[in-house]
């Protein structure tokens, strides 16, 4: 994460006004400031008047640029204050102000990356407590004590300190320091040089002398012999250590006057030659030898560059960017000069002195095609990843950006020098220094019967752990808990919440907390980054023939590419194109904005195609979407006007989203048809004051609801209906007990309401819905229960939710009839209501058995015109015939494809023993439904393609499909 905070000048001046106008007489006579620098970390401590604000400004000594700002309040009793913050490479001066008094500590310099390495070894009285460990240092800046701390922490060795000295290590007391073989007066504060060798020795060894083992060979055949030599290290000279014990494969021998002993390898394997501490001699570093055939380029050692497995997760503010295991052989990237070199997906080359966290990260980028990244500071830290850049939320979170944990510890060095090893876990997350890492989500139980309740507890860890610790933990109130990808509940003051689990299946449970007041485009800032997922299995009625498919929580290469493409087509409307008058903001969009977005799309699409990571079907599923963002103006009304020339460019994109603070619209070249050709399009959204509603309307609309009046004009004329449904999003600010039940309602002129459906997006706190015309809309919770739905507990929630949205209907006041079959005409009506399809006038259908005056004519016509259905013969549709599972799967599969989901792969059907019975025309759609978790199979594991679909099965599958396409 980049640590320098470049704060805008007006904000700095405001602070000066706030803190600089207090009468000097109130200031303490002892306003002090002391500055300490360790590596990249800066600590400023001091005293001033008790319970008083202290402001800090850090400037570059080179150009005077303001680089860092912060404020704190002194202690209420002592007047003590402190600042702790990281800085990047450079020279700086600091200015502190309190009560109108200013102090300026000495200037300081930061060297951002390690430019040297040292080795640290700890030899206890009876055994080695820390084997030789390499750590990175800043030459001439890192102290002996700092290097030893890093090595001990890297090796997981416990230690205590007392007044700046090491007190105990692994419980042993009393230690001597040897640097390059010399002890004596070396102090913990001594500054280190590159390649220094540090050995700590228990003080039971009087006047310790280092020793070293050398071997005559690093590999011998079975039955072969080799000579081991033990020498005393005295400065640069080596002298034989005679009469000392050497060990090899449980065999011990005493060295002769030349410090030598001869050993024979009796069986194949890798072994070490070792020696104990004796008298004043310190045990040496063990030396390895291979008996038998070599295992690598070095015949005496195991291959050093074998595959490394790293569990890596990258969580951005737009969602999960990567979550998988990275497997790579670092030797693949090692060049003749010993460096590790790699090229990232953007074509930039990077070099490291060893296998590092950043090397592993770039390997992941390359595998997943994650582009638009930025690495700075000599390949040492990440400033941008997948287009998400530090300081994107700087107005509300001035220290936001990318942070990384390795094995759940905040690393205190650059990612380009921090070593990576097999089995490491790396977590990247976009956050703020003062926000929380989503470290833990406890779920209990993880296996339960349908109808049972799980208890979820969410805790977070602090990020500002400059010493590389894991951070203090805190329970998180207000975290949104997701079950199977849907927000289900929000944690209380103790960080816990209970959630009832009604439907059988396997669900992924995770949590996140967002700052809903902080935006970048249409995104919120993560106060608590996404936690890990916990898998929960709910057991119940096996008649759930559609099944529950676990969401993996992993982001595929296709998902990543789609995110990159969407971001590439995003353009923020400039202030010069926005006019605010009488509480209404009007944004003018011309060819300049649309052309810029279309070019971004085109360039990104070319990169994706050149990368060659996606199949042809996957490339076809990439939606060319332009997003035009109107920045927040804090007005209750917003209008966006696309001039006639810009309208002409709509056909170059599949969808154009217009995002405003009041509503968002998805527009296509077909929305208004030919009527819009050569004319200006205007889309307007205005919040309606609850007090202005009629009494009949107030009785229907919950108080506090956001009511939005939408209007569309083409060439200045109000449009009554659209040629195809438009996807719209409006805000919801109420409490969320069950996000799935939040539904958009049409508020009619007479005060009555009508549900129009919708899916809640917890990330943006909006509800997305489809509509064929504009009017007044609001959101409230809606569900309709039926007594006989209790017979199908696995479908009960889906029935209640879809009925509450007005998509499915009952057979009576309290009857749903869940086991009844669904006719082909009924299913067309269900799909039509869900997707807001409308058929054309009579006479367009070729089917003789679908009469123009039948109740289902329009529904069948709409499905036919959309290419979703065909007849049983050229002129017969069989509207009253029951729809089969494979017919329903084929139709739903086409809905998915039209919503930019890639076609199904027939291999996904291999899980069904009767897959050969699925008709060829249904296999692609059925496979897509299996992949997306819409259908799983019957109780016996079969697909049952010819079985008639029941009303319960239909409700569940439509429910899942609706959440995907909306």
Secondary structure, 3 states (H helix, E strand, C coil): CCCCCCCCHHHHHHHHHHHHCCCHHHCCCCCCCEEEEECCEEEEEEECCCCCEEEEEEEECCCCCEEEEEEEECCCCCCEEEEEEECCCEEEEEEEEECCEEECCCCEEECCCCCEEEEEEEECCCCEEEEEEEEEECCCCCEHHHHHHHHHHHCCCCEEEECCEEEEECCEECEEEEECCECCCCCCCCECCCCCEEEEEECCCCCCEEEEEEECCCEECCCCEEEEEEEEEECCEEEECCCCEEEECCEEEECCCCCEEEEECCCCEEEEEECCCECCECCCCCEEEEECCCCCCCCCCCCCCCEEEEEEEEEECCEEEEEEEEEEEHHHHECCCCCEEEECCCCCEEEECCCEHHHHHHHHHHHHCCCCCEEECCCCEEEEECCEECCCCCCCCCCEEEEEEECCEECCCCCCCCECCCCCEEEEEEEECCCEEEEEEEEECCEEECCEEEEEEEEEEECCCCCCCCCCEEECCCCEEEECCEEEEECCCCCEEEEEECCCEEEEEEEEEEEEEEEECCEEEEEECCCCCEEEEEECCCCCCCCCCCCCCCCCHHHHHHHHHHHHCEEECCHHHEEEECCEEEEEECHHHHHHHHHHHHHHHHHHHHHCCCCHHHHHCCCCEEEEECCCCCCCEEEEEECHHHHCCHHHCCEEEEECCCEEEEECCCCCHHHHCCCCEEEEEEEECHHHCCHHHHCCCCCCCCEEEEEEEECCEECCCCCCCEEEEEECCCCCCCHHHEEEEEECCCCCEEEEECEEECCCCEEEEEECCCCEEEEEECCCCCHHHHHCHHHHHHHHHHHHCCCCCCCCCCCCCCCCECEHHHHHHHHHHHHCCCCCCCCCCCCCCCCCCCCCHHHHHHHHHCCCCCCCCCCCCCCCCECEHHHHHHHHHHHHHHCCCCCCCHHHHHHCCCHHHCCHHHHHHHHHHHHCCCCCCCCCCCCCCCCECEHHHHHHHHHHHHHHHC
